[in-house]
Amino acid sequence: MTPGKQKKARKYAVMKRMISLRDQRINEKERAKARVKKKEDPSAIKEREVPQHPSCLFFQYNTQLGPPYHILVDTNFINFSIKAKLDLVQSMMDCLYAKCIPCITDCVMGEIEKLGQKYRVALRIAKDPRFERLPCMHKGTYADDCLVQRVTQHKCYIVATVDKELKRRIRKIPGVPIMYISRHRYNIERMPDDYGAPRF
């Protein structure tokens, strides 16, 4: 070993350099064929994939919303309403000053049934004949994904929830108001002023 020359430490996870399959040094038979670039036709119509926006939205003002309001109810919304001693349908009408139809999906119903005996009051409320039952066609019973998917497809719903994560996901979807509980009453956020929703 010559003086002044340091021993080089071997680097770990260093890949060996490989020659390209199109390299001239490889036999012609084994060499990969060079890619032939397709010539673009200048007269061809250029297509771009643009996400389709719903026609009901006009600058985030949703024209599909209107009385009677269809309100998608979440599991925890029913539980918190029981804790706050609120009658769901009556409190919704007091909040929106209009007829409200609470809607409950099969996923939410399944979630309440799974909670067991402790939440039997919530199950009895969910089975109320005034509630509209919405069938689910997808696999699994994760209610949050189900609600987000439904309001993305159909913009005619208001989502009633107190779940922060679900609220955050729904705020990303334009034109979907959120109903929540605060100060022992129902409030609404992101509702157009024309619908007469109270401002707090």
Buried (B, 14 or more C-beta within 10 A) or exposed (E): EEEEEEEEEEEEEEEEEEEEEEEEEEEEEEBEEEEEEEEEEEEEEEEEEEEEEBEBBEEEEBBBBEEEBBBBBBBBBBBBBBEBEBEBBEBBBBBBEBEBBBBBBBBBBBBBBEEEEEBEEBBEBBEEEEBBEBEBEEEEBEBBBBBBBBBBEBBBBBBBBBBEEBBEBBEEEBBBBBBBBEEEEBBBEBBBEEBEBEEE
